[in-house]
Amino acid sequence: MKLAETVTFGGSGLDRAAQLRGDADALADLLRKPDTGVLPVWRGKPLIVGEARDRPAWQAADHPIFAHADEAPIFLGLDNGAARFSRDISGWEPDEALDTLNDFLDPSEQHFPGMPRDERFSELRAVMSHLNARDAELIAAAKAIGSWHETHGFCAKCGGKSSISMAGWQRNCDICGAHHFPRTDPVVIMLVTHGNSVLMGRSPGWPEGMYSCLAGFVEPGETIEAAVRRETFEEAGIKVGAVEYLSSQPWPFPASLMIGCRGHAVTTEITVDPEEIEDAIWVTREEMLETFAGNNPEMKPARKGAIAHFLLLNWLQDTLD
């Protein structure tokens, strides 16, 4: 579709400058430059600044906050020539009690002592629609690569401890020397339509009234089209015929690539698999318009910034081509 890359976290033309990742001297020089920015990330939450919560709070590489980091900075790329890095400081323990970190959407924000009051660690889901395209791409990369490092500290081959390498884009085993690279999990998300209606579902544990497009992981040896048909049938008992690719979205929760497709349903009778989802329903275009307007007491609109919202909005506006 013509608007494919306008999705949140879509391509902003970031120069990832991969040729610099193995050049330790060049990276050290970049970290000393006054226009270089390093983004602190605490337990998956980037440091965000502004009353509108709309900008990453870049810091100098020698800022005291990085005394809490236990690994080297991750090089994200060049933002109009200025180097951008991220660095995990999850070892810092804030004073305030935290009981929402594992919620579907963590509303809490954390303030690091001595920093400006409007610089706070914020849940990316809560601010993603406020960010411009470049900042969104940089933060998505920082969160996804940081999540990978958090869970891949040991070698999958021999179990030995691994160390960060290639400016954060590789880990090397200290024992057997094996190289490990960041993973991205492909997920199909389906705008399944039949006539004037779209298929919506909800998973157990979602906030009340929340429905979205059906989605599922692509399995090894499976095409995107086959995954769309399989997941739709497994979850809702709906058979899908023609499948069209629409758009993709990096989804750093923790590290997926959402592959947005349109599926044309050839059956309409829903049979929900309770092991997969909690509910599935057909929603007419008129009902979805009311939902997006906030006038449907039974259903909330998909979260702005998520590809489900993007696909549904373009379906409503007839701009899927």
BAGU-531854 format. One record per atom (N, C-alpha, C): residue number from 1; atom name; x, y, z. Coordinates in steps of 0.05 Angstrom, whole numbers. Each point is the difference from the previous one (the first is absolute). Example, Ala and Ser with C-alpha at 12.3 -4.5 7.8 and 13.67 -1.06 7.14 Angstrom:
# residues 2
i:at:c1:c2:c3
1:N:264:-114:156 $
1:CA:-18:24:0 $
1:C:18:24:0 $
2:N:-7:21:-14 $
2:CA:16:24:1 $
2:C:-15:22:14 $
***
This chain:
# residues 321
i:at:c1:c2:c3
1:N:17:-24:0 $
1:CA:-17:24:0 $
1:C:18:25:0 $
2:N:-10:21:-12 $
2:CA:16:24:-3 $
2:C:7:13:27 $
3:N:-16:-3:20 $
3:CA:5:12:26 $
3:C:14:-19:19 $
4:N:11:-22:-10 $
4:CA:10:-21:17 $
4:C:20:10:21 $
5:N:19:17:-8 $
5:CA:21:7:19 $
5:C:-7:24:18 $
6:N:-25:8:-1 $
6:CA:-8:21:19 $
6:C:-10:-12:26 $
7:N:0:-26:3 $
7:CA:-7:-13:25 $
7:C:21:8:21 $
8:N:-9:1:26 $
8:CA:18:5:22 $
8:C:23:-20:0 $
9:N:24:10:4 $
9:CA:26:-15:-2 $
9:C:7:-7:-29 $
10:N:-15:11:-19 $
10:CA:7:-4:-28 $
10:C:26:12:-8 $
11:N:9:-5:-24 $
11:CA:26:10:-9 $
11:C:2:30:0 $
12:N:21:11:12 $
12:CA:4:29:0 $
12:C:26:7:-15 $
13:N:12:-20:-13 $
13:CA:25:6:-15 $
13:C:24:1:18 $
14:N:-1:-11:24 $
14:CA:23:0:18 $
14:C:24:-13:-12 $
15:N:23:13:2 $
15:CA:25:-11:-9 $
15:C:11:-17:23 $
16:N:-3:-26:-2 $
16:CA:9:-18:22 $
16:C:31:-3:0 $
17:N:13:9:-21 $
17:CA:30:0:-1 $
17:C:12:-26:11 $
18:N:-9:-22:-11 $
18:CA:9:-26:10 $
18:C:30:-4:-4 $
19:N:12:15:-18 $
19:CA:29:-3:-5 $
19:C:16:10:24 $
20:N:-12:15:18 $
20:CA:14:10:23 $
20:C:-1:-19:24 $
21:N:-17:-19:-1 $
21:CA:-5:-17:24 $
21:C:25:-15:9 $
22:N:17:-7:-18 $
22:CA:24:-15:8 $
22:C:25:18:3 $
23:N:-4:26:-2 $
23:CA:23:19:2 $
23:C:0:13:27 $
24:N:15:-12:19 $
24:CA:0:10:28 $
24:C:10:29:2 $
25:N:20:6:-16 $
25:CA:12:27:2 $
25:C:-21:21:-10 $
26:N:-13:-6:-22 $
26:CA:-20:19:-11 $
26:C:-23:4:19 $
27:N:-9:-22:13 $
27:CA:-22:2:19 $
27:C:9:16:25 $
28:N:24:-4:9 $
28:CA:11:16:23 $
28:C:1:30:-7 $
29:N:8:6:-25 $
29:CA:0:28:-9 $
29:C:-29:12:0 $
30:N:-18:-16:-10 $
30:CA:-28:9:-1 $
30:C:-11:6:28 $
31:N:7:-17:19 $
31:CA:-10:3:28 $
31:C:11:26:13 $
32:N:22:10:-10 $
32:CA:12:24:11 $
32:C:-11:26:-13 $
33:N:-15:-3:-22 $
33:CA:-10:23:-14 $
33:C:-22:14:16 $
34:N:-1:27:-1 $
34:CA:-20:14:16 $
34:C:-29:-4:-10 $
35:N:-3:-6:-26 $
35:CA:-27:-3:-10 $
35:C:-10:-29:1 $
36:N:16:-18:11 $
36:CA:-8:-28:3 $
36:C:-20:-3:23 $
37:N:-20:-16:-3 $
37:CA:-20:-5:21 $
37:C:-1:-29:7 $
38:N:-1:-6:26 $
38:CA:-3:-27:10 $
38:C:-27:-1:16 $
39:N:-17:-19:-8 $
39:CA:-26:-2:13 $
39:C:1:-21:22 $
40:N:-5:9:25 $
40:CA:-2:-20:22 $
40:C:-26:-15:-3 $
41:N:1:-26:5 $
41:CA:-24:-18:-1 $
41:C:0:-15:27 $
42:N:-22:2:14 $
42:CA:-2:-13:26 $
42:C:-22:-21:-1 $
43:N:7:-25:2 $
43:CA:-19:-23:0 $
43:C:-20:3:-23 $
44:N:12:6:-23 $
44:CA:-16:1:-25 $
44:C:-13:27:-5 $
45:N:2:19:19 $
45:CA:-13:26:-3 $
45:C:21:21:-7 $
46:N:-4:14:-23 $
46:CA:18:21:-9 $
46:C:-4:25:17 $
47:N:21:16:2 $
47:CA:-2:26:13 $
47:C:-12:20:-19 $
48:N:-24:11:7 $
48:CA:-15:17:-17 $
48:C:-1:28:13 $
49:N:0:21:-17 $
49:CA:0:27:10 $
49:C:-24:15:-13 $
50:N:-8:22:13 $
50:CA:-20:17:-11 $
50:C:-27:-3:14 $
51:N:-14:22:2 $
51:CA:-27:-2:13 $
51:C:-18:-17:-16 $
52:N:3:-1:-27 $
52:CA:-16:-17:-17 $
52:C:11:-28:-2 $
53:N:22:-7:14 $
53:CA:12:-26:0 $
53:C:6:-9:-29 $
54:N:14:18:-15 $
54:CA:2:-4:-29 $
54:C:29:-1:-11 $
55:N:20:-2:18 $
55:CA:28:0:-9 $
55:C:17:-18:17 $
56:N:19:-14:-12 $
56:CA:20:-14:17 $
56:C:18:20:13 $
57:N:8:-6:25 $
57:CA:17:18:15 $
57:C:29:-9:-3 $
58:N:13:8:-22 $
58:CA:28:-7:-5 $
58:C:18:12:21 $
59:N:20:-16:8 $
59:CA:19:9:20 $
59:C:28:-2:-11 $
60:N:19:15:12 $
60:CA:28:-2:-6 $
60:C:10:-28:9 $
61:N:20:-10:-14 $
61:CA:9:-27:6 $
61:C:12:-3:28 $
62:N:9:22:11 $
62:CA:13:-1:27 $
62:C:-20:9:22 $
63:N:-26:1:-6 $
63:CA:-19:8:21 $
63:C:1:-20:23 $
64:N:-3:10:25 $
64:CA:2:-18:23 $
64:C:-21:-23:0 $
65:N:-22:3:-14 $
65:CA:-20:-21:-1 $
65:C:12:-26:-10 $
66:N:20:1:-17 $
66:CA:11:-24:-12 $
66:C:19:-15:19 $
67:N:4:10:24 $
67:CA:14:-16:20 $
67:C:-15:-25:7 $
68:N:-26:-1:-6 $
68:CA:-17:-23:6 $
68:C:0:-20:-23 $
69:N:14:6:-22 $
69:CA:1:-19:-23 $
69:C:21:-22:5 $
70:N:-6:-24:-9 $
70:CA:19:-22:3 $
70:C:10:-10:-26 $
71:N:-8:12:-23 $
71:CA:10:-8:-26 $
71:C:4:26:-16 $
72:N:15:-3:-22 $
72:CA:7:22:-17 $
72:C:-24:12:-14 $
73:N:2:25:-10 $
73:CA:-22:12:-15 $
73:C:-6:-15:-26 $
74:N:-24:1:-9 $
74:CA:-9:-12:-25 $
74:C:-2:22:-21 $
75:N:14:-3:-22 $
75:CA:0:20:-21 $
75:C:-25:-3:-17 $
76:N:-17:20:-2 $
76:CA:-25:-1:-15 $
76:C:2:10:-28 $
77:N:18:19:-4 $
77:CA:4:11:-27 $
77:C:6:30:1 $
78:N:-2:13:-24 $
78:CA:5:28:-3 $
78:C:-26:14:-6 $
79:N:-7:19:16 $
79:CA:-25:16:-3 $
79:C:8:27:-12 $
80:N:-2:2:-27 $
80:CA:9:24:-14 $
80:C:29:7:8 $
81:N:16:-21:2 $
81:CA:29:3:5 $
81:C:7:-2:29 $
82:N:-19:3:19 $
82:CA:6:-2:28 $
82:C:-3:-28:10 $
83:N:19:-10:14 $
83:CA:0:-28:9 $
83:C:-21:-4:22 $
84:N:-13:-22:-1 $
84:CA:-20:-7:20 $
84:C:6:-28:11 $
85:N:0:-2:27 $
85:CA:5:-25:14 $
85:C:-22:-4:21 $
86:N:-2:-24:10 $
86:CA:-17:-5:24 $
86:C:17:-16:20 $
87:N:-9:2:25 $
87:CA:15:-15:20 $
87:C:-19:-8:23 $
88:N:1:-25:7 $
88:CA:-18:-11:21 $
88:C:10:7:28 $
89:N:-18:10:17 $
89:CA:8:6:27 $
89:C:-19:-13:20 $
90:N:-9:-24:-7 $
90:CA:-20:-14:16 $
90:C:10:-7:28 $
91:N:25:3:5 $
91:CA:11:-5:27 $
91:C:-8:22:20 $
92:N:-9:23:-10 $
92:CA:-8:21:18 $
92:C:-26:-8:14 $
93:N:-2:6:26 $
93:CA:-24:-6:16 $
93:C:-12:26:9 $
94:N:-24:7:-11 $
94:CA:-13:25:8 $
94:C:-11:-2:28 $
95:N:-4:23:13 $
95:CA:-10:1:27 $
95:C:-29:-9:2 $
96:N:-16:8:-20 $
96:CA:-29:-5:1 $
96:C:-6:-30:-5 $
97:N:-21:-9:13 $
97:CA:-8:-28:-3 $
97:C:-12:-4:-28 $
98:N:5:-23:-12 $
98:CA:-10:-6:-27 $
98:C:-17:-25:1 $
99:N:-25:3:-8 $
99:CA:-18:-23:-1 $
99:C:-15:-2:-27 $
100:N:9:15:-20 $
100:CA:-14:0:-25 $
100:C:18:-7:-24 $
101:N:25:-8:6 $
101:CA:19:-4:-22 $
101:C:-8:-22:-19 $
102:N:-15:-19:10 $
102:CA:-8:-23:-17 $
102:C:-29:2:-10 $
103:N:-12:23:4 $
103:CA:-27:5:-10 $
103:C:0:1:-31 $
104:N:-23:-4:-12 $
104:CA:-2:2:-29 $
104:C:10:28:-10 $
105:N:-7:21:15 $
105:CA:10:26:-5 $
105:C:8:12:26 $
106:N:26:3:5 $
106:CA:10:10:25 $
106:C:-3:31:1 $
107:N:-17:11:17 $
107:CA:-5:29:0 $
107:C:21:15:16 $
108:N:17:-14:15 $
108:CA:19:14:17 $
108:C:23:12:-16 $
109:N:12:21:11 $
109:CA:24:12:-12 $
109:C:20:4:23 $
110:N:26:-4:-7 $
110:CA:20:1:21 $
110:C:19:24:-6 $
111:N:7:14:21 $
111:CA:18:23:-2 $
111:C:27:-6:13 $
112:N:21:5:-15 $
112:CA:27:-5:11 $
112:C:9:25:15 $
113:N:10:-3:25 $
113:CA:7:22:16 $
113:C:19:19:-14 $
114:N:-6:26:2 $
114:CA:18:21:-11 $
114:C:-6:7:-29 $
115:N:-17:-15:-13 $
115:CA:-6:6:-28 $
115:C:-25:19:-1 $
116:N:-4:14:-22 $
116:CA:-23:18:-2 $
116:C:-26:-16:5 $
117:N:-20:13:11 $
117:CA:-24:-14:8 $
117:C:-15:-11:-23 $
118:N:3:12:-24 $
118:CA:-15:-10:-23 $
118:C:15:-23:-15 $
119:N:22:-8:10 $
119:CA:15:-23:-11 $
119:C:-6:-24:18 $
120:N:-17:-19:-11 $
120:CA:-9:-22:15 $
120:C:-1:-25:-17 $
121:N:5:-23:12 $
121:CA:-2:-26:-14 $
121:C:-29:-6:-4 $
122:N:-8:-4:-25 $
122:CA:-28:-3:-7 $
122:C:-5:-25:-16 $
123:N:-23:-13:4 $
123:CA:-8:-23:-16 $
123:C:-3:8:-29 $
124:N:14:-14:-19 $
124:CA:0:8:-28 $
124:C:-28:-2:-12 $
125:N:-16:-19:8 $
125:CA:-28:-2:-10 $
125:C:-15:26:5 $
126:N:6:13:23 $
126:CA:-16:23:8 $
126:C:9:25:-16 $
127:N:24:1:-11 $
127:CA:9:24:-13 $
127:C:6:-4:-30 $
128:N:-3:-24:-10 $
128:CA:9:-6:-27 $
128:C:-14:18:-21 $
129:N:-25:6:4 $
129:CA:-14:16:-20 $
129:C:7:30:2 $
130:N:15:8:20 $
130:CA:8:28:3 $
130:C:27:5:-14 $
131:N:15:-20:-7 $
131:CA:27:3:-11 $
131:C:0:5:-30 $
132:N:20:16:-9 $
132:CA:2:2:-29 $
132:C:13:-26:-11 $
133:N:0:-3:-27 $
133:CA:8:-25:-12 $
133:C:28:-8:7 $
134:N:19:19:0 $
134:CA:28:-6:6 $
134:C:4:-9:29 $
135:N:-12:15:18 $
135:CA:3:-7:28 $
135:C:-13:-27:6 $
136:N:-23:-5:-13 $
136:CA:-13:-26:4 $
136:C:17:-23:-9 $
137:N:13:3:-24 $
137:CA:17:-21:-10 $
137:C:24:-5:18 $
138:N:12:22:10 $
138:CA:23:-3:17 $
138:C:-7:-14:27 $
139:N:-22:8:12 $
139:CA:-8:-11:25 $
139:C:-9:-29:-3 $
140:N:-14:-7:-22 $
140:CA:-8:-27:-5 $
140:C:25:-18:-3 $
141:N:20:9:-14 $
141:CA:25:-15:-2 $
141:C:13:-4:27 $
142:N:1:22:15 $
142:CA:13:-2:27 $
142:C:-14:-20:18 $
143:N:-27:1:0 $
143:CA:-15:-17:17 $
143:C:2:-30:-8 $
144:N:-1:-4:-27 $
144:CA:1:-28:-9 $
144:C:27:-13:4 $
145:N:21:15:-7 $
145:CA:27:-11:3 $
145:C:7:-3:30 $
146:N:-10:19:16 $
146:CA:5:-2:29 $
146:C:-14:-25:12 $
147:N:-25:-5:-9 $
147:CA:-14:-24:10 $
147:C:14:-25:-7 $
148:N:12:-1:-24 $
148:CA:15:-24:-9 $
148:C:25:-4:19 $
149:N:14:21:5 $
149:CA:24:-3:18 $
149:C:-9:-9:28 $
150:N:-23:10:9 $
150:CA:-9:-7:27 $
150:C:-5:-30:3 $
151:N:-8:-14:-21 $
151:CA:-7:-28:1 $
151:C:20:-19:-13 $
152:N:22:11:-10 $
152:CA:19:-16:-15 $
152:C:28:4:11 $
153:N:3:0:26 $
153:CA:26:4:12 $
153:C:17:-25:1 $
154:N:-11:-23:-9 $
154:CA:15:-25:1 $
154:C:-2:-14:-27 $
155:N:20:-14:-7 $
155:CA:3:-13:-27 $
155:C:-20:-23:-3 $
156:N:-15:1:-22 $
156:CA:-19:-22:-6 $
156:C:13:-25:-8 $
157:N:26:1:-6 $
157:CA:15:-24:-9 $
157:C:12:-15:23 $
158:N:14:14:18 $
158:CA:14:-14:22 $
158:C:-9:9:28 $
159:N:-15:21:1 $
159:CA:-10:10:26 $
159:C:19:20:14 $
160:N:22:6:-13 $
160:CA:19:19:12 $
160:C:-10:28:-1 $
161:N:12:17:16 $
161:CA:-8:29:0 $
161:C:9:12:-26 $
162:N:-17:18:-11 $
162:CA:6:14:-25 $
162:C:5:30:6 $
163:N:13:13:-18 $
163:CA:7:28:3 $
163:C:-10:16:-24 $
164:N:-6:25:5 $
164:CA:-10:18:-22 $
164:C:23:5:-19 $
165:N:-7:1:-26 $
165:CA:19:5:-21 $
165:C:-13:16:-23 $
166:N:16:9:-18 $
166:CA:-10:14:-24 $
166:C:-20:22:7 $
167:N:8:16:20 $
167:CA:-16:23:9 $
167:C:-28:-8:8 $
168:N:-3:-24:10 $
168:CA:-26:-9:10 $
168:C:-16:-18:-18 $
169:N:10:-4:-25 $
169:CA:-14:-15:-20 $
169:C:9:-29:-2 $
170:N:15:-9:20 $
170:CA:10:-27:1 $
170:C:8:-6:28 $
171:N:-1:-26:8 $
171:CA:11:-9:25 $
171:C:19:-23:-6 $
172:N:22:-1:13 $
172:CA:20:-21:-4 $
172:C:3:-17:26 $
173:N:0:-26:-3 $
173:CA:4:-17:23 $
173:C:28:1:10 $
174:N:4:5:26 $
174:CA:27:1:12 $
174:C:13:-27:1 $
175:N:-15:-22:-2 $
175:CA:11:-27:3 $
175:C:6:-13:-27 $
176:N:-21:-2:-17 $
176:CA:4:-15:-25 $
176:C:3:19:-25 $
177:N:-3:26:4 $
177:CA:4:19:-21 $
177:C:-23:2:-20 $
178:N:-23:-13:5 $
178:CA:-23:2:-18 $
178:C:-10:28:-1 $
179:N:-10:7:-24 $
179:CA:-12:27:-4 $
179:C:-30:-3:0 $
180:N:-13:20:13 $
180:CA:-29:0:2 $
180:C:-10:28:-9 $
181:N:-22:-1:-15 $
181:CA:-11:25:-12 $
181:C:-29:5:9 $
182:N:-8:25:0 $
182:CA:-27:7:9 $
182:C:-21:-15:-17 $
183:N:-22:-8:14 $
183:CA:-21:-14:-14 $
183:C:-24:19:-4 $
184:N:-14:-4:-21 $
184:CA:-26:13:-5 $
184:C:-20:-21:-6 $
185:N:-23:1:14 $
185:CA:-20:-21:-4 $
185:C:-22:10:-19 $
186:N:-4:-13:-23 $
186:CA:-21:9:-19 $
186:C:-28:-8:10 $
187:N:-17:19:0 $
187:CA:-28:-3:8 $
187:C:-19:10:-21 $
188:N:-19:-16:-9 $
188:CA:-20:10:-18 $
188:C:-23:13:16 $
189:N:-10:22:-9 $
189:CA:-23:13:11 $
189:C:-20:5:-22 $
190:N:-24:-10:3 $
190:CA:-18:-2:-23 $
190:C:-24:18:2 $
191:N:-4:16:-21 $
191:CA:-25:14:-4 $
191:C:-18:-18:-17 $
192:N:-15:-17:14 $
192:CA:-17:-20:-14 $
192:C:-27:13:-5 $
193:N:-8:2:-25 $
193:CA:-25:13:-7 $
193:C:-18:-19:-15 $
194:N:-26:6:2 $
194:CA:-20:-14:-16 $
194:C:-22:21:-6 $
195:N:-2:8:-24 $
195:CA:-19:21:-7 $
195:C:6:25:15 $
196:N:-19:10:15 $
196:CA:3:25:15 $
196:C:9:-3:28 $
197:N:10:-25:7 $
197:CA:7:-5:28 $
197:C:29:-9:3 $
198:N:11:4:24 $
198:CA:27:-8:6 $
198:C:-1:-18:25 $
199:N:18:-19:1 $
199:CA:1:-20:22 $
199:C:18:11:22 $
200:N:-10:1:24 $
200:CA:14:10:24 $
200:C:0:-21:22 $
201:N:22:-1:15 $
201:CA:2:-19:22 $
201:C:12:13:24 $
202:N:-1:-14:23 $
202:CA:13:9:24 $
202:C:12:-24:14 $
203:N:23:6:13 $
203:CA:14:-21:15 $
203:C:-7:3:30 $
204:N:2:-23:14 $
204:CA:-5:2:29 $
204:C:20:19:14 $
205:N:-9:14:19 $
205:CA:18:18:14 $
205:C:2:28:-11 $
206:N:-12:4:-24 $
206:CA:0:27:-11 $
206:C:-18:18:16 $
207:N:5:27:-1 $
207:CA:-19:18:14 $
207:C:-28:-3:-11 $
208:N:-19:6:18 $
208:CA:-29:-4:-8 $
208:C:-6:16:-25 $
209:N:-14:-13:-18 $
209:CA:-9:13:-25 $
209:C:21:2:-22 $
210:N:24:-10:5 $
210:CA:21:1:-20 $
210:C:-2:-23:-20 $
211:N:-3:7:-25 $
211:CA:0:-19:-22 $
211:C:21:9:-20 $
212:N:10:-19:-16 $
212:CA:20:7:-20 $
212:C:-2:-20:-23 $
213:N:16:5:-21 $
213:CA:3:-19:-22 $
213:C:13:-25:11 $
214:N:-7:-23:-11 $
214:CA:13:-25:7 $
214:C:29:0:-8 $
215:N:17:-14:14 $
215:CA:28:0:-5 $
215:C:12:-26:10 $
216:N:23:-7:-11 $
216:CA:14:-24:9 $
216:C:28:-3:-12 $
217:N:17:-15:13 $
217:CA:27:-4:-10 $
217:C:1:-17:-25 $
218:N:18:8:-18 $
218:CA:6:-17:-23 $
218:C:17:-23:8 $
219:N:-8:-24:-8 $
219:CA:15:-24:8 $
219:C:22:-7:-19 $
220:N:21:-14:9 $
220:CA:22:-8:-18 $
220:C:-11:-15:-25 $
221:N:10:7:-23 $
221:CA:-8:-13:-25 $
221:C:-27:9:-11 $
222:N:-10:23:10 $
222:CA:-27:9:-7 $
222:C:1:27:-14 $
223:N:-16:3:-21 $
223:CA:-1:26:-13 $
223:C:-18:19:16 $
224:N:2:26:-6 $
224:CA:-17:19:13 $
224:C:-29:-6:-6 $
225:N:-7:-6:-25 $
225:CA:-27:-5:-7 $
225:C:-12:-24:15 $
226:N:17:-21:2 $
226:CA:-10:-24:14 $
226:C:-4:6:29 $
227:N:17:17:12 $
227:CA:-2:6:28 $
227:C:-27:16:5 $
228:N:-6:18:-18 $
228:CA:-25:15:2 $
228:C:-24:-19:1 $
229:N:0:-19:-19 $
229:CA:-23:-19:-2 $
229:C:0:-18:24 $
230:N:23:-11:8 $
230:CA:0:-18:23 $
230:C:-9:13:26 $
231:N:12:24:6 $
231:CA:-7:13:25 $
231:C:-29:8:1 $
232:N:-11:10:-22 $
232:CA:-28:8:0 $
232:C:-18:-24:5 $
233:N:7:-22:-13 $
233:CA:-17:-24:4 $
233:C:3:-12:28 $
234:N:25:-1:10 $
234:CA:5:-10:27 $
234:C:-15:16:21 $
235:N:1:26:-2 $
235:CA:-11:17:21 $
235:C:-30:4:-2 $
236:N:-10:3:-25 $
236:CA:-28:7:-3 $
236:C:-16:-19:-18 $
237:N:12:-20:-11 $
237:CA:-14:-19:-17 $
237:C:-8:12:-27 $
238:N:12:22:-8 $
238:CA:-7:14:-25 $
238:C:20:-9:-21 $
239:N:-10:-8:-24 $
239:CA:18:-6:-22 $
239:C:5:25:-16 $
240:N:26:3:-7 $
240:CA:8:24:-16 $
240:C:10:-9:-27 $
241:N:-8:15:-21 $
241:CA:9:-6:-27 $
241:C:24:17:-7 $
242:N:-4:21:-16 $
242:CA:22:17:-10 $
242:C:11:16:24 $
243:N:27:3:-1 $
243:CA:15:15:21 $
243:C:17:21:-14 $
244:N:-1:25:10 $
244:CA:16:21:-11 $
244:C:17:13:21 $
245:N:26:5:-6 $
245:CA:17:14:19 $
245:C:-7:30:-1 $
246:N:0:13:24 $
246:CA:-7:28:1 $
246:C:23:17:11 $
247:N:10:-7:24 $
247:CA:21:16:13 $
247:C:13:-16:22 $
248:N:23:9:10 $
248:CA:12:-13:23 $
248:C:8:20:21 $
249:N:3:-10:24 $
249:CA:7:18:22 $
249:C:19:-15:20 $
250:N:24:12:4 $
250:CA:16:-11:22 $
250:C:-15:4:26 $
251:N:-2:-21:16 $
251:CA:-15:2:25 $
251:C:18:-9:23 $
252:N:12:18:14 $
252:CA:21:-7:20 $
252:C:-11:-9:26 $
253:N:-19:-18:1 $
253:CA:-12:-10:24 $
253:C:-1:-30:1 $
254:N:22:-15:0 $
254:CA:27:11:2 $
254:C:14:4:-27 $
255:N:-5:-16:-20 $
255:CA:16:2:-25 $
255:C:-14:-14:-23 $
256:N:-23:10:-8 $
256:CA:-15:-12:-22 $
256:C:0:18:-24 $
257:N:-5:-12:-23 $
257:CA:-6:15:-24 $
257:C:-28:-7:-8 $
258:N:-19:20:3 $
258:CA:-28:-5:-6 $
258:C:-3:3:-30 $
259:N:-10:-21:-13 $
259:CA:-4:0:-29 $
259:C:-30:3:-5 $
260:N:-8:24:-8 $
260:CA:-28:6:-3 $
260:C:-10:-10:-27 $
261:N:-21:-16:1 $
261:CA:-12:-11:-25 $
261:C:-30:3:0 $
262:N:-12:0:-24 $
262:CA:-29:-2:-2 $
262:C:-7:-28:-9 $
263:N:-19:-12:14 $
263:CA:-9:-26:-7 $
263:C:-30:2:-8 $
264:N:-7:-13:-22 $
264:CA:-27:0:-9 $
264:C:-14:-26:9 $
265:N:-18:3:19 $
265:CA:-14:-23:11 $
265:C:-18:-13:-20 $
266:N:0:-27:0 $
266:CA:-18:-15:-18 $
266:C:-22:-14:16 $
267:N:2:1:27 $
267:CA:-21:-9:18 $
267:C:-5:21:21 $
268:N:-22:-1:14 $
268:CA:-6:21:20 $
268:C:-8:-11:27 $
269:N:-5:-26:3 $
269:CA:-8:-12:25 $
269:C:25:-2:19 $
270:N:-2:13:23 $
270:CA:22:2:18 $
270:C:-1:-24:20 $
271:N:23:-13:3 $
271:CA:4:-20:21 $
271:C:25:6:15 $
272:N:-3:11:24 $
272:CA:23:10:15 $
272:C:14:-24:13 $
273:N:27:0:-2 $
273:CA:16:-19:15 $
273:C:8:14:27 $
274:N:-12:-8:22 $
274:CA:6:13:26 $
274:C:29:-2:9 $
275:N:15:-19:-12 $
275:CA:28:-1:6 $
275:C:16:22:-14 $
276:N:-12:11:-21 $
276:CA:14:21:-16 $
276:C:-10:28:8 $
277:N:-26:4:-1 $
277:CA:-11:27:6 $
277:C:-25:-3:17 $
278:N:-10:23:11 $
278:CA:-23:0:17 $
278:C:-26:4:-16 $
279:N:2:16:-21 $
279:CA:-24:7:-15 $
279:C:7:9:-28 $
280:N:-18:-3:-19 $
280:CA:3:11:-27 $
280:C:-27:8:-10 $
281:N:-1:22:-14 $
281:CA:-25:11:-11 $
281:C:4:13:-26 $
282:N:-21:1:-17 $
282:CA:0:16:-24 $
282:C:-10:28:7 $
283:N:14:20:-9 $
283:CA:-8:28:5 $
283:C:-4:15:-26 $
284:N:-23:12:-4 $
284:CA:-5:14:-25 $
284:C:16:26:-1 $
285:N:3:11:-24 $
285:CA:14:25:-4 $
285:C:-13:22:17 $
286:N:-26:1:0 $
286:CA:-14:20:15 $
286:C:5:-3:30 $
287:N:0:-24:10 $
287:CA:5:-5:28 $
287:C:29:8:7 $
288:N:19:-6:-18 $
288:CA:27:7:5 $
288:C:4:31:1 $
289:N:-14:14:-18 $
289:CA:1:29:1 $
289:C:-9:11:27 $
290:N:-22:-12:10 $
290:CA:-9:8:27 $
290:C:20:-7:21 $
291:N:13:-22:-3 $
291:CA:21:-8:20 $
291:C:23:20:-1 $
292:N:10:7:-23 $
292:CA:22:19:-2 $
292:C:-9:28:10 $
293:N:-25:6:-1 $
293:CA:-10:25:10 $
293:C:-5:0:30 $
294:N:4:-24:13 $
294:CA:-4:-3:28 $
294:C:-29:-3:9 $
295:N:-17:-8:-19 $
295:CA:-28:-2:5 $
295:C:-10:-28:3 $
296:N:18:-19:2 $
296:CA:-8:-28:3 $
296:C:7:-10:28 $
297:N:-20:-3:17 $
297:CA:5:-8:28 $
297:C:11:-28:3 $
298:N:-3:-16:-21 $
298:CA:9:-28:2 $
298:C:28:-5:-10 $
299:N:12:20:-14 $
299:CA:26:-4:-12 $
299:C:16:26:0 $
300:N:26:-2:7 $
300:CA:18:22:-1 $
300:C:15:-1:-27 $
301:N:7:23:-12 $
301:CA:16:-1:-24 $
301:C:28:-11:5 $
302:N:12:-12:-20 $
302:CA:27:-10:2 $
302:C:18:23:8 $
303:N:21:-6:16 $
303:CA:18:21:10 $
303:C:13:15:-23 $
304:N:-1:27:1 $
304:CA:13:16:-20 $
304:C:30:-5:1 $
305:N:12:-5:-23 $
305:CA:29:-6:-2 $
305:C:5:-29:-6 $
306:N:-19:-18:7 $
306:CA:2:-28:-7 $
306:C:-9:-4:-29 $
307:N:12:-20:-13 $
307:CA:-7:-5:-28 $
307:C:-29:-8:-4 $
308:N:-12:-11:20 $
308:CA:-29:-7:-2 $
308:C:-16:25:-4 $
309:N:6:21:15 $
309:CA:-14:26:-3 $
309:C:5:11:-28 $
310:N:25:-2:-9 $
310:CA:8:10:-26 $
310:C:-15:-14:-23 $
311:N:-2:-27:2 $
311:CA:-14:-15:-21 $
311:C:-30:6:1 $
312:N:-12:0:23 $
312:CA:-28:5:2 $
312:C:-7:28:-9 $
313:N:16:20:7 $
313:CA:-5:27:-9 $
313:C:1:3:-30 $
314:N:20:-13:-12 $
314:CA:2:1:-29 $
314:C:-22:-15:-14 $
315:N:-10:-21:13 $
315:CA:-24:-15:-11 $
315:C:-24:19:1 $
316:N:-4:14:22 $
316:CA:-22:18:2 $
316:C:2:23:-20 $
317:N:24:9:-5 $
317:CA:4:22:-19 $
317:C:3:-8:-29 $
318:N:-1:-27:-4 $
318:CA:3:-11:-27 $
318:C:26:8:-13 $
319:N:22:-2:17 $
319:CA:27:6:-10 $
319:C:19:-23:3 $
320:N:-10:-25:-4 $
320:CA:17:-23:3 $
320:C:17:-5:-25 $
321:N:-5:14:-22 $
321:CA:15:-5:-25 $
321:C:27:16:0 $
***
